[in-house]
Each structure stands twice: as C-alpha cells, then as structure tokens.
Amino acid sequence: MNLPRLAWRYLWSQPLTAGLNLLLLSLGLGAVTFVLLVSEQIDSGMRRDLAGIDLVVGAKGSPMQIMLAGVFHLDVPTGNIPLATVDALRANRLVARVVPASLGDTLRGFRIVGTTADYLDLYQSRLKSGRAWTQPMEAVLGADAARATGLQPSDRFAGSHGLGETGEAHGHHDYTVVGVLAPTGGVIDRLVLTDLASVWAVHDEARRDEITFALVSYRSPLAAISLPRWVNAQPGLQAAAPALETARLLRMVGAGTEVLRGFGAVLLLAAGLSVFVALLHSVRARQADLAMLRMLGAPPLRVAALVSLEALILAALASVIGLALGHGLAAVLGTVLAAQQSLRISGVWLSPWEAAIPVIALGLALLAAAWPTWRAFRLDVTALLQAPR
C-alpha cells in the first residue's frame, strides 16, 4: 500500500475543503513570513545606517525629525545651523569625528548632500567607477541614484530646488559626475554626494556659513552623558541620539507589525480548526474504507499514519506557498519604497528564522490531526462489519 499516494488522493477527494484549508494555512504562514522579513530588514538597515553615528546635531525641533532627515533622509530638515558648530564640536575632546552635511536640492528625487570625504569613510563606501570629488560642482552618485538616472562619470546634470521631485531646476549651475559608488545596501546608495561649497555656490553663496546637520562620533562613552546636554544648551541647536530615537521609532512601527503578526496567528488558528474538522469528518466518512484496509492486513498504526499524512501533505504545500507569498509581498513593498527613494526592502532576503515556518505548519497539522488519527487507530473493524447496512 503506497501511503503517500493514497493520502494525496484522499486529501483532494474533497477539493473545496482541501483548497480552503490550504488557503488559510498559506495566508497565515505568508503573513508571519512577511512580518519576519520586513522587520528583520528594517532593523538590519537601521543598524547599518547608524553605524558610527552617535549623535546628530541640527536646528531646534523634533529629535525624531532630525534623525530621520539627517541619517535616513526620510524627512525634511528642521532648518540650518551655523558652520561654526562643526569647529566647536571638533574642539571637544570627547568627539572623535564630525561630518557636516548640507541639504536643499535633489536629482530626480535623490537628495544632493554637500559634505566632506569623511562621509564616504563613515559608511565605508568604495568607488565602482571614477573618483571622489575634489572641487565644487563635482558629484559622486550612490548606486541606486546612478542606476535610476543612468548617469555615469563625465555626465552633467542640474539639481532641482527642494527635497521633492517637482522643484525648480538650477539651470545655471551644472554638476559633473566624477564617480559612482559600489552598492552597499544602505542609505548612501540613494544619495548624490558633493562638496559643501557646491551647495553654497548653487544657492549664490547665501548659505556659506550654514550647514544642515553635523553627524558626530564619540571618542568616549562619557560623551553620551554630557555632549547632548551641551548641544541643547546652545542657541538654535538640537541634539538627537539615534539609538534613543530609533528605539522610539521601532516601538511605534512595532504596533503595526504586532497587528499583522496577530492576524497571521488568527488565520493559523482558523486553519488548524478547519483541518481538524475536515480530518475528523474524513475519518467518519471513510470508516468502511479504513476497515477494508485493516482486513487486507494493514496494521492500526499504518491506518492512523494515513490520516496524519494527509495533514502533513497539506502543511508542506502551505509552507511552500506561504514562504513564496511572504517573499512576494516583501518584494512588492520593496518596489513601492524604492520608487519613493525610501527604505530598502528585498524579496530575496533570507532569514534563518524562516526555517521555523515549516516547523510551525507541520506542528499545527499534527496537532489538528491528533484526535482524528487516534480515532482511526482505535477503529473497531468487527463492529463496523457487524453494523446493519
């Protein structure tokens, strides 16, 4: 007796019931997979982009806004701060590195950042082609910005005023592309980097004494205690500690992921109950078939295994579909976010925790099949044969 083949036929003898159970299990596993992939990539991306940045100094305003705009480039800045702030921070013995950044323009939605060569070192970036900028109005493109715009070294472009995609072009101030960065998977991939003097030149020197942010790296852990307090005491300055603000952000985002994770759990519970009812009904409806198998010499354990195998086949199919669904949804979300020059989410991201998805599915299937399997194991063949027809 070929148990897998017989279990497959029994499973699909009621295609609507089997299809519904497969759908519920797949949706539940897909939701769990999607939450796992997205939350893990967001956490990994934030840790990668914050590496080496202990403090962001900007204009007075919301620390969360300063962190989102200064590190992840997902918000608008709170304003500009004096260039002298950089010198004051560098003079502090608790500070190891200060990287200035000046915003204000974009290239087809990709932000143009005026900064120094330390910005490349901060993200451990390397050039894929060309060289780094050495003078004003030279630009280096991140991997995503270069791919989306098609620009290569020696090409020229004009930035657009503002941080949106519809700003007025600075037609009399063209940048020359001198380099393209290799992909890093981080925020620098979607930036256009240039010299601070470039930003000042485009805006007719009006902001020569200003920058937008200062990205600070501590020399000593003691700086975390005293430096933010010193910054906040300065007129017009606001300190944002990325570690604290990221924790707040993840708590806010976590509420949404918990809802989606709960939705997946409800679907899995519904699927488990549905599989239980279907298998219990199947055992009752096929008592004559199971009795015939016993009469042909099949031991009780083998007959019971037939019922469990139906549930395991269903769980295996749902695991494959659920994993594919979770990765597919992550890929769709990644495409939407990429079009908005936002966070990077990939559908090909692999998490070691995905190995738990088939385990969950198989465990749920075995749990749902436990009582129907026991009923099949305890089947009284003599009573069935003597029962009136």
N, C-alpha and C positions, 0 to 999 in steps of 0.2 A: 504493500500500500504506500503510494507516494504522498506523504502528508502535506508537503508544501503545495503541490498541485491541487490536491483535494481542498485544502484550506482556501486557496485562491478562488476556486470555483464556488465554494460555499459563501465566501465574502461577497462576491459580485452576483450571487443569485438574486439579491435584492439591491439593485444598483442605486436606487434613490436613497435608501438608508445608508448604504456604504458611502455614497457621494457626499451626503450631508455630514456624516461623521468625519470624513476626510477633510471637508471644507473647514469645519470648526477647529479640528486639530491643527490644520495648516495655518489658519489665521492666528490662532493663539501663539503658536511657535514662531510665526513670522513677526508678530508684534514684539515678542520677547527678544528675538534676534535683532530687530531694528533698533530697539532701545539700547541694547548692548553695544551695537556697532557705533551708533551716533554718540552716545555718552562717552564711550572709550576714546573716540577720535577727538571729541571736543576737549576732554581732559588732557589727552596727549598733546594736542595742538597748543593749548594754553600753556602747558608746562614748557613746551619747546620755544614758544614766542617770548615767554617771560624769563628764559634762562639768561642770567647775567644782569637783569634789570631789577634792582631792589627798591627803587623809588622813581616816581615820575613827578616832575615839578612843572606846573602850568599856572595859568591865570586863575584867580579866585573863582570858585564854582564847585560843582559836584565832583568829588574824587572819583566816583564811578565813571562819569563822563570823561574825565581827564585820562583815566586808564584805558577806556575803550577807544578814545581818539588817539592817544599818544602811543599805544603799544599795538593794538589790533586794527586801528584805522577803520573802526566801525561806527564812529560818531563824529560830530563836529566839535572842534576845539572850543574851549571856554574863552579864548582870547589870546593875546600875545603877552610876553613877559620881556623885561629888559635883557639885552645880550650880556650885560654885566653880571647877571645871575650865574652864568657859566663860570666866569672867573671867580666869583665868590664861593661857589661850590668846589671848584678845583683847589682852592686855597685851604679848604677844610681838611685836616689831617685824617679824618675818618672816611674820606671819599677816595676811592681808587680810580674811578673813571667817570667822566661826564660827557655824554654825547648829545649835542644840540640838534634839534630838528625844527624846521620851519615849513609850515603848510600854507596852502592857499589856492593851489591850482591843480588841475587834473589833465590826464591824457586819455580821452575816451573812457572816463570813469575811473581810471587808475591814478591814484594820488601821486603827485610830484612832491618829493620830500627833499628839501635843502638840508644838507648835513655835512659831516666830515667823513674821512675814510674809516674812522672808528666804528661807524655804523655797520660797515661790512665785517669788521672783526667781531662786533657784538653778536652777529648771527652766524659767524664762521662761514661766510659765503665765499665762493670762489667763482672766477670768471669762466664762462663757457666759451666765449669768443670776445675778441677785442681787449680793451684795457679799462682801467678805472679812470674817472675824470681827473684832470689835472688843472683845469681852469674853468672860469664861469662859462655857462651855456653849453657845457658838455654833460651828457646824461648816460647813465647805466640803467638798463631795463631789467627788472625781475623776469623770471622765466615765464610766468603767466602773462605779464604785460607784453612781453615780446611776442609770444605765441598769438595772442588775441589781436595785436595791432599789425603784426607782420613786419615790424621794423627791425633792421639789422644795422651793425656798425657802418657808419658813414651816411645813414639816412638822416633827414632833418624833419622836425615837427614843431608845431606851435602848441603850447599849453592853453587850456581853457580856464577862465577865471572861475573860482569857486570850487567846491568839492562835489558838485553834481556833474551830470553829463551834458547839460544844456547851457553851460556858461559861455560868455563871450570869449572868443579866441584872441590871444595876444599876438596879433598878426605881425607886429614889427620886432618880435623877439623870438627867433627860432632857436631851438635846441639842436645839437648834433649828437646823434647816438654814437658813443665810442665803445660800448661794451654791453654784453648780455650775460646775466648771471646764470649759473647752473641751478637746476631746480633743488629746492631744499624742503618743500612741503610746508613751509612757514609763511608768515605774513610778508616777508621780504619778496616773495615771488610775485606779488601783485602791486609792487611799488615801482616808481621811477625815481631814481636817486640822482642827485646833482649837488653842486656846491651851494653853500649858503648864499654866496654872492650872486648866484643865478636868480634866486628868488627876489633878492633885493633889486637886481637890475630889471627884472620883468615888471616890478612894481615901481619903477622910476625912483629907486633909492629911498622910497618913502618909509621903508621899514628896516633900514640898515642897522639900527640899534635895537632891533627886536628879533626874537625867535618865538616859536610856539610852545615848545616843550624842551625840557632837559631830562635825559634818561640817565639815572645815577646808579652806579655800582658801589657797594660799600667795601671799605677796606677792613672793617672790623664789625662784628655783630653789635657792638655798642652803639653804632651809628643808628640802628633801628629805633633806639630809645630817644636819642637827642636830636637827630637831624630833622625828622618830620616836624618836631615842635619848633625848631629854629626856623624852618621854611615857612610854616604857617604864621609865625610872628612877623614876617616881613610884609610890608605893604604890597598888596596886589598879587601875592604868591600863594599857591595852594599845593600841598603835598598829597600824593596818592600812593599808598603802598599796594603794589599789585597783588601781593599774597593775600592781604585782607579783602581787597575789592573782588578778587577772583573767587574767594570763598563765598562772599555775599552773592555774587552772580550765579555760582553753581547751585546755591541754595534756592535761588529764585527759579532757575531752569529746572532744578530737581523736582519741583512740584509738578511740572508738566510731564516729566519722564515717569514719575510715580503713577500719574493717572493712566498713562499709556501702558505701563507695566501691569497695573491693576486690571485694565481692560483685557490684556492678554491672559492674565490669570483667570478671569471670569470665563473667557472663551475656552480655556483648557478645562476648567471645571465642568462647563456645559458639555464639552466634547466627551469627557470621561463618563459623565452620567448617561449620555446618549449611547456610547459604546456599550456600557453596562446593560442598558435596557435592550439594545439590539441583540447582544450575545445571549442574554437570558431568554429572550423571545426565540432566538435561533435554536437554542438547546431544546426548548419545549416543542417547537415545530418539527424538529428533526429527530425526535426520540426514536421513531421507527428506523431511521437510517443508522443512528448510532447503535441501536440494538442489533441491527443486521451486521454491523462491523464487529461487534462483540461475538456474535455467533460464528463469524468467519475466522475467529481466532485472535482478534486484536485485543490486547490486554487493556484494563481500565485506564492505566497511565497513558497509553498511546491515544486512546479516545479523548481523554482530557486534554492532551497536548494539542490535539486538532483544534479545539476551541481556543486555546491560548495563542496558537499560531495565527489564527485569523486576526486577533488583536495586534499581534506583533507585526504582521504584514502591513496592517493599516498604519501603525505607528511609524514604521520605516518609510512608507510613502509620504506620510505627513512631515517627517523630519526633512526629507529632501526638498519637498515643496516649500516648507516653512523657511528653511535656510535660504533657498533661492528667492523667496518673497522678501525676506528681510534685507538681503543684499540688493535686490532690485529697488526697493523703496529707498535705501540709503543712496543708491546711485542717482535716483530721481531727485532726491533732496540735494545731493551734491551738485547736480546740473543747475538747479534753481539758484543755489547760493553762489555758484561760480558766475552765473550771469549777472549777479548783483555785486561781484567782487567782494564777497563775504567769506565766511569761514570755509575751509576746505573739508569736505566730507566725500569719502570714496566708497564706491560699492565693492571694490576689490580688497578692502581692508579685511584682514583675517585676525580674529581674536582667539586666543587659546580657550576662552570660556565658551566658544561655540561648541566644543566637544560635549558640553553639558546638555545641549538641545536634544540630541538623540536619546541621551540617558533619561531626560525628563519625559520624552514621548514614550519610550519603552516602559519606563516605570509606571506611568499613568495607564498605559494599555494593560499591563499585567495586573495592576490594582483593579481596573474595571472588569477584567476577565476572571478575577479570582473566584467569585461566587458561581458564575456560570460554569467555570472549569470544574469546580467542586461538584456541582450538580451532575455534570457529565461523568465525572469519576465515580460517583455513587449511584449511577444509573442501574436500576434493578431490571435486568433483562427478562427474568422469569415472570415478574409482574406484568411487564409490557406484553409478553406473548400470551398471557392468560387473560388479559383485559378484553372485554367484549368489543366487537367492532361494529 
